[in-house]
Amino acid sequence: MEKVLEGNLARFEAPDLLTFLNMCRRTGVLVMERPDQETKLFLREGRPVFATSTKEELRLGAIVVRLGKVPKEALEPAVARHGAVGRLGQVLISEKLITEAELASCLKVQVSEVIFDTFRWGQGVFTFWDGVPPPSSAVTLEMDLQNLLMEGARRTDEGGRLAEIFPDLGMAVETVANPERVKHSVNLTPEEWKVFFLIDGRRTLSEICHLAGNVDESVTLQILHNLVLAKFVTVVAAPPSQPTATLPPPVAPDPAHGTQKMGEDRAGTQAGGVSVEFSEGQEPKPEDDTKEIVTPKAVQYKTARKLTSSRLVLMKDGSETGYPLTRDTYTVGRHRNNDIVVSDPKVSSFHARFDRTLEGFVLVDLRSRNGSFVNGKRVDAVVLQNGDEVRLGTARLRYKMD
């Protein structure tokens, strides 16, 4: 047993420590102490697998009562009858108050809640002891660290501090985690996936809030804050403003890079985008405990999306130019930070959004000034059907499913 790391929790938060130890694939125990509490997080090759705490609300008895597995009025007499003989889990099983499977599930929840509790520590000290394994009899948690960090962020309500956390909505947001890995190993809610796919390193916090379409921008800011805490994205200075460049006409995809350029037609309608190659990830291991811990609304991207081969066809003077919809979210408007830029004064800066969903692509109007129209009817949000005509200002686009 060797002490290899120590410091002050006022300067290093628990998510940062866990991310660092995960990168180093360390096995050992992270001991966190403050005057009223001691918590131990056991790691195996960088993943937290077991945890204990002296905090009363995080003890097994409090957990089984809070989860509704054992009534409080039945717990105390059972413990009293057994006294100090045996561990609480064994007592509950012998009293037939809980099954072994239910106990194992509660123990995993207990481990996760002990870990989530450390995310709110703002003071104390920490020490990491290398090479210390979890107790041999411990029920361990098998879960991807980024899923664990994201769920911990969801449970940390920072609504009242968002203005302090994001003092300048003109800052941009860029991805620091590998998007392909996130899509194949992390569980996010549909709203979180939507925001994640709007992040491209160019759009500002304000623009992402607008494009996400939530009436209350604090909802989107909370999601962004959760993604920052989970180490998926980071906030950076916005890139310098540049005039919108005239892009070359569409070209065939480059097989080496899998990209499709989208350009400007004779009517002055511009479009821009980069295709994304999707590959199926491996199925989660049978012992993965993500579903035990993570909110039920959060799913892996590969199970949330539907593989639809779709394209937008720009129609002008009897000719058609097709653009494949290879990404998961496309934004449309006059502003250069859109994926499809339409040079038309009747089109709003951020006019509409195309989202891939289980039902196919959905057109969402972003409270534009002159509206979005499908087959001549003004819409707020609609699932597009094969052959639908989309009109944004003077631009006419036909939606095709191949």
C-alpha positions as CSV (number, residue, x, y, z in Angstrom):
1,M,0.0,0.0,0.0
2,E,1.5,3.3,-1.1
3,K,0.2,6.9,-0.9
4,V,0.6,8.3,-4.4
5,L,-1.7,11.3,-4.3
6,E,-3.1,13.8,-1.8
7,G,-4.6,17.3,-1.8
8,N,-7.3,19.7,-0.9
9,L,-10.9,19.2,-2.2
10,A,-11.4,23.0,-2.3
11,R,-9.0,22.9,-5.3
12,F,-9.8,19.5,-6.9
13,E,-13.3,18.3,-7.2
14,A,-14.2,14.6,-7.0
15,P,-15.2,14.3,-10.8
16,D,-11.7,15.7,-11.7
17,L,-10.0,13.2,-9.4
18,L,-12.0,10.3,-10.7
19,T,-11.3,11.3,-14.3
20,F,-7.5,11.6,-13.6
21,L,-7.4,8.2,-11.9
22,N,-9.4,6.7,-14.7
23,M,-6.9,8.0,-17.3
24,C,-4.1,6.4,-15.3
25,R,-6.1,3.1,-14.9
26,R,-5.3,3.1,-11.1
27,T,-6.4,0.4,-8.7
28,G,-6.6,1.5,-5.1
29,V,-8.7,3.5,-2.6
30,L,-9.5,7.3,-2.7
31,V,-10.1,8.4,0.9
32,M,-12.0,11.7,1.3
33,E,-12.2,13.3,4.7
34,R,-13.9,16.4,6.3
35,P,-14.8,17.1,9.9
36,D,-18.2,15.4,9.7
37,Q,-17.6,12.6,7.3
38,E,-15.2,10.1,5.8
39,T,-15.8,8.4,2.4
40,K,-13.8,5.7,0.7
41,L,-14.0,5.1,-3.1
42,F,-12.4,1.9,-4.3
43,L,-11.2,1.8,-7.9
44,R,-10.3,-1.1,-10.1
45,E,-8.3,-0.1,-13.2
46,G,-9.6,3.4,-13.0
47,R,-13.3,2.5,-12.5
48,P,-15.1,3.1,-9.1
49,V,-16.5,-0.3,-8.1
50,F,-17.2,0.1,-4.4
51,A,-17.6,2.9,-1.8
52,T,-18.3,3.4,1.9
53,S,-19.3,6.4,3.9
54,T,-19.9,7.4,7.5
55,K,-22.8,9.6,6.5
56,E,-26.0,8.2,8.1
57,E,-28.3,8.8,5.1
58,L,-25.9,6.7,2.9
59,R,-26.0,3.6,5.2
60,L,-27.6,0.4,3.8
61,G,-30.6,0.7,6.2
62,A,-31.5,4.2,5.0
63,I,-31.1,3.1,1.4
64,V,-33.4,0.0,1.6
65,V,-36.1,2.1,3.3
66,R,-35.8,5.0,0.8
67,L,-36.0,2.5,-2.1
68,G,-39.2,1.1,-0.6
69,K,-37.7,-2.4,-0.2
70,V,-38.1,-2.6,3.6
71,P,-40.6,-0.6,5.7
72,K,-38.9,1.5,8.4
73,E,-41.2,0.0,11.0
74,A,-39.9,-3.5,10.1
75,L,-36.3,-2.6,9.9
76,E,-35.6,-1.4,13.4
77,P,-37.2,-4.5,15.2
78,A,-35.2,-6.8,12.9
79,V,-31.9,-5.1,13.7
80,A,-32.8,-5.1,17.5
81,R,-33.5,-8.8,17.5
82,H,-30.2,-9.6,15.9
83,G,-28.2,-7.0,17.8
84,A,-24.6,-6.9,16.7
85,V,-24.7,-10.4,15.2
86,G,-24.2,-10.4,11.5
87,R,-24.2,-7.7,8.9
88,L,-27.3,-5.8,8.1
89,G,-27.7,-7.5,4.7
90,Q,-27.6,-10.9,6.2
91,V,-30.1,-9.8,8.9
92,L,-32.6,-8.6,6.2
93,I,-32.3,-11.9,4.3
94,S,-32.6,-14.1,7.4
95,E,-35.7,-12.1,8.4
96,K,-37.1,-12.6,4.8
97,L,-37.5,-8.9,4.4
98,I,-35.5,-8.9,1.2
99,T,-34.2,-11.3,-1.3
100,E,-30.5,-11.8,-2.3
101,A,-31.1,-10.2,-5.7
102,E,-32.9,-7.2,-4.1
103,L,-30.0,-6.8,-1.6
104,A,-27.4,-6.9,-4.4
105,S,-29.3,-4.2,-6.3
106,C,-29.6,-2.0,-3.2
107,L,-25.9,-2.4,-2.5
108,K,-25.1,-1.2,-6.0
109,V,-27.4,1.8,-5.6
110,Q,-25.7,2.5,-2.2
111,V,-22.3,2.5,-3.9
112,S,-23.5,5.0,-6.6
113,E,-25.1,7.3,-4.1
114,V,-21.9,7.4,-2.0
115,I,-20.0,8.4,-5.1
116,F,-22.6,11.0,-6.2
117,D,-22.5,12.5,-2.7
118,T,-18.8,13.4,-3.1
119,F,-19.6,15.5,-6.1
120,R,-21.1,18.1,-3.8
121,W,-18.1,18.3,-1.5
122,G,-16.5,21.8,-1.5
123,Q,-14.0,21.2,1.3
124,G,-12.0,18.5,2.9
125,V,-8.8,16.5,2.0
126,F,-8.2,13.5,-0.1
127,T,-5.6,10.8,-0.3
128,F,-5.2,8.0,-2.9
129,W,-3.6,4.7,-1.7
130,D,-2.3,2.7,-4.6
131,G,-2.9,-1.1,-4.9
132,V,-5.7,-1.4,-2.3
133,P,-8.4,-3.7,-3.6
134,P,-12.1,-3.5,-2.5
135,P,-13.2,-6.0,0.3
136,S,-13.4,-9.5,-1.1
137,S,-17.0,-9.9,-0.1
138,A,-18.1,-6.5,-1.5
139,V,-20.9,-6.3,-4.2
140,T,-19.2,-4.2,-6.8
141,L,-20.5,-1.8,-9.3
142,E,-19.7,-2.3,-13.0
143,M,-20.3,0.9,-14.9
144,D,-18.6,3.2,-17.4
145,L,-17.1,6.2,-15.6
146,Q,-18.6,8.8,-18.0
147,N,-22.1,7.3,-17.4
148,L,-21.5,7.6,-13.7
149,L,-20.2,11.2,-14.0
150,M,-23.2,12.2,-16.1
151,E,-25.8,10.7,-13.7
152,G,-24.0,12.4,-10.8
153,A,-24.3,15.7,-12.7
154,R,-28.0,15.2,-13.3
155,R,-28.5,14.8,-9.5
156,T,-26.6,17.9,-8.7
157,D,-29.0,20.8,-9.0
158,E,-27.1,23.9,-10.0
159,G,-30.2,25.9,-11.3
160,G,-29.6,28.8,-8.9
161,R,-25.9,29.1,-9.9
162,L,-26.1,28.9,-13.7
163,A,-25.5,32.6,-14.1
164,E,-22.4,32.3,-12.0
165,I,-21.3,29.1,-13.8
166,F,-21.9,30.6,-17.3
167,P,-21.3,34.4,-16.8
168,D,-20.8,35.0,-20.5
169,L,-23.2,33.4,-22.9
170,G,-21.0,34.5,-25.8
171,M,-18.5,31.8,-25.0
172,A,-18.4,28.8,-27.4
173,V,-18.7,25.1,-26.5
174,E,-16.6,22.3,-27.9
175,T,-16.4,18.6,-27.5
176,V,-13.5,17.1,-25.6
177,A,-14.7,13.5,-25.5
178,N,-14.6,11.2,-28.6
179,P,-18.2,11.6,-30.0
180,E,-18.1,8.1,-31.4
181,R,-17.2,6.6,-28.0
182,V,-20.0,8.7,-26.4
183,K,-22.5,7.4,-28.9
184,H,-21.6,3.8,-28.2
185,S,-21.0,3.7,-24.5
186,V,-22.9,6.5,-22.8
187,N,-26.6,6.8,-21.9
188,L,-28.2,10.3,-22.4
189,T,-31.8,11.5,-22.5
190,P,-33.2,12.6,-25.9
191,E,-32.9,16.2,-24.8
192,E,-29.2,15.7,-23.8
193,W,-28.5,14.0,-27.1
194,K,-30.1,17.0,-28.9
195,V,-27.9,19.5,-27.1
196,F,-24.8,17.3,-27.5
197,F,-25.2,17.2,-31.3
198,L,-25.5,21.0,-31.5
199,I,-22.0,21.5,-30.0
200,D,-19.5,22.1,-32.8
201,G,-16.9,24.4,-31.3
202,R,-18.3,27.4,-33.2
203,R,-21.7,28.0,-31.6
204,T,-22.0,30.1,-28.5
205,L,-23.9,29.2,-25.4
206,S,-26.6,31.6,-26.4
207,E,-26.9,30.1,-29.9
208,I,-27.1,26.6,-28.5
209,C,-29.9,27.6,-26.1
210,H,-31.8,29.1,-29.0
211,L,-31.3,26.1,-31.3
212,A,-32.3,23.7,-28.6
213,G,-35.7,25.3,-28.7
214,N,-36.4,25.3,-24.9
215,V,-38.5,28.2,-23.9
216,D,-36.5,28.4,-20.6
217,E,-32.9,28.7,-21.5
218,S,-31.9,27.5,-18.0
219,V,-33.0,24.0,-19.0
220,T,-30.4,23.9,-21.8
221,L,-27.8,25.6,-19.6
222,Q,-28.3,22.9,-17.0
223,I,-27.8,20.2,-19.6
224,L,-24.6,22.0,-20.8
225,H,-23.4,22.2,-17.2
226,N,-24.0,18.4,-16.8
227,L,-22.0,17.7,-20.0
228,V,-19.2,19.9,-18.7
229,L,-19.1,18.1,-15.3
230,A,-19.1,14.7,-17.1
231,K,-16.1,15.8,-19.1
232,F,-17.8,15.5,-22.4
233,V,-17.5,19.2,-23.4
234,T,-15.7,22.4,-22.3
235,V,-16.5,26.1,-22.6
236,V,-14.0,28.1,-24.6
237,A,-13.6,31.6,-26.1
238,A,-15.8,32.1,-29.2
239,P,-13.9,32.0,-32.5
240,P,-13.5,35.4,-34.2
241,S,-16.4,36.4,-36.4
242,Q,-15.8,35.8,-40.1
243,P,-18.0,36.6,-43.1
244,T,-19.8,33.6,-44.5
245,A,-17.7,32.1,-47.3
246,T,-19.1,31.0,-50.6
247,L,-18.7,27.3,-50.6
248,P,-18.0,25.2,-53.7
249,P,-20.8,23.2,-55.3
250,P,-21.6,19.7,-54.0
251,V,-19.0,17.0,-54.5
252,A,-19.1,13.3,-54.2
253,P,-18.2,11.9,-50.7
254,D,-14.5,11.2,-50.2
255,P,-14.3,7.5,-49.4
256,A,-11.2,8.1,-47.4
257,H,-12.8,10.6,-45.1
258,G,-16.5,10.1,-45.5
259,T,-17.4,13.8,-45.9
260,Q,-19.9,15.5,-48.2
261,K,-19.6,19.3,-49.0
262,M,-22.8,21.3,-49.5
263,G,-22.6,24.5,-51.5
264,E,-24.4,27.4,-53.1
265,D,-26.9,27.2,-56.0
266,R,-27.8,29.8,-58.5
267,A,-30.5,31.3,-56.3
268,G,-27.9,32.1,-53.6
269,T,-29.0,29.4,-51.2
270,Q,-26.0,28.1,-49.2
271,A,-25.7,25.0,-47.2
272,G,-22.9,23.5,-45.2
273,G,-22.3,20.3,-43.3
274,V,-20.0,17.4,-42.6
275,S,-21.2,13.9,-42.7
276,V,-20.5,11.6,-39.8
277,E,-19.6,7.9,-40.2
278,F,-21.6,5.7,-37.8
279,S,-20.3,2.3,-36.7
280,E,-22.1,-0.1,-34.4
281,G,-20.5,-0.3,-30.9
282,Q,-20.2,-3.4,-28.8
283,E,-23.1,-4.5,-26.7
284,P,-22.8,-3.7,-23.0
285,K,-21.3,-6.5,-21.0
286,P,-24.0,-8.6,-19.2
287,E,-22.8,-7.5,-15.8
288,D,-23.0,-3.8,-16.7
289,D,-25.0,-2.0,-14.0
290,T,-25.9,1.2,-15.9
291,K,-29.6,0.4,-16.0
292,E,-29.6,0.0,-12.2
293,I,-28.3,3.5,-11.6
294,V,-29.0,5.8,-14.6
295,T,-32.3,7.6,-15.1
296,P,-34.6,5.4,-17.2
297,K,-35.0,8.2,-19.9
298,A,-31.3,7.9,-20.7
299,V,-30.4,5.5,-23.5
300,Q,-27.5,4.7,-25.7
301,Y,-27.4,6.6,-29.0
302,K,-27.5,3.4,-31.1
303,T,-30.8,2.4,-29.5
304,A,-32.2,5.9,-29.6
305,R,-31.7,6.5,-33.3
306,K,-33.3,5.0,-36.4
307,L,-31.1,4.4,-39.4
308,T,-32.9,6.4,-42.1
309,S,-31.3,7.2,-45.4
310,S,-32.7,10.6,-46.1
311,R,-31.7,13.7,-48.2
312,L,-32.9,17.2,-48.9
313,V,-33.4,18.1,-52.5
314,L,-33.0,21.8,-53.4
315,M,-35.4,22.7,-56.3
316,K,-34.7,25.5,-58.7
317,D,-35.8,26.2,-62.3
318,G,-36.8,22.6,-62.8
319,S,-33.4,21.2,-61.7
320,E,-32.7,19.4,-58.4
321,T,-29.6,19.1,-56.2
322,G,-29.6,16.5,-53.5
323,Y,-27.8,16.7,-50.1
324,P,-27.6,13.6,-47.9
325,L,-28.7,14.0,-44.2
326,T,-25.9,12.1,-42.7
327,R,-25.7,13.9,-39.3
328,D,-28.2,13.7,-36.4
329,T,-29.0,17.4,-36.2
330,Y,-28.9,20.1,-38.9
331,T,-29.7,23.8,-38.2
332,V,-30.9,26.1,-40.9
333,G,-30.8,29.9,-41.1
334,R,-28.9,33.0,-42.3
335,H,-26.3,32.9,-39.5
336,R,-22.9,31.4,-40.5
337,N,-23.0,29.1,-37.5
338,N,-25.8,27.1,-39.0
339,D,-25.2,23.8,-40.8
340,I,-27.3,24.9,-43.7
341,V,-26.9,28.6,-44.4
342,V,-29.8,30.2,-46.4
343,S,-29.0,33.7,-47.8
344,D,-32.5,35.1,-47.7
345,P,-33.7,38.2,-45.7
346,K,-37.0,36.4,-45.1
347,V,-35.1,33.6,-43.2
348,S,-34.3,34.1,-39.5
349,S,-30.7,33.9,-38.2
350,F,-31.6,30.6,-36.7
351,H,-34.7,29.5,-38.5
352,A,-35.3,25.8,-38.1
353,R,-33.7,22.5,-37.2
354,F,-33.8,19.0,-38.7
355,D,-33.5,16.3,-36.0
356,R,-33.1,12.5,-36.5
357,T,-35.7,10.7,-34.3
358,L,-37.1,7.2,-33.9
359,E,-39.8,8.2,-36.4
360,G,-37.4,9.7,-38.9
361,F,-36.3,13.3,-39.4
362,V,-38.4,16.0,-37.7
363,L,-38.5,19.7,-38.8
364,V,-38.6,22.0,-35.8
365,D,-39.3,25.7,-36.3
366,L,-37.1,27.8,-34.0
367,R,-39.7,30.5,-33.4
368,S,-38.7,32.1,-36.7
369,R,-40.1,35.4,-37.9
370,N,-41.7,34.2,-41.1
371,G,-42.3,30.6,-40.2
372,S,-41.5,27.2,-41.6
373,F,-43.8,25.5,-44.1
374,V,-44.4,21.9,-45.1
375,N,-46.6,21.3,-48.1
376,G,-47.8,24.8,-47.9
377,K,-48.9,24.6,-44.2
378,R,-47.1,26.5,-41.4
379,V,-45.7,24.1,-38.8
380,D,-44.0,24.3,-35.4
381,A,-42.7,20.7,-35.5
382,V,-43.6,17.8,-37.8
383,V,-42.3,14.4,-38.7
384,L,-41.3,14.6,-42.4
385,Q,-42.7,12.1,-44.8
386,N,-41.2,11.0,-48.1
387,G,-41.8,13.6,-50.8
388,D,-42.8,16.5,-48.4
389,E,-41.9,20.0,-49.6
390,V,-40.2,22.3,-47.1
391,R,-40.3,26.0,-47.7
392,L,-38.0,28.4,-45.7
393,G,-38.3,31.9,-47.1
394,T,-37.8,31.5,-50.8
395,A,-35.9,28.2,-50.5
396,R,-37.8,25.1,-51.6
397,L,-36.5,21.8,-50.4
398,R,-38.0,18.3,-51.0
399,Y,-37.5,15.7,-48.3
400,K,-36.6,12.3,-49.8
401,M,-36.2,8.9,-48.0
402,D,-34.2,6.5,-50.1
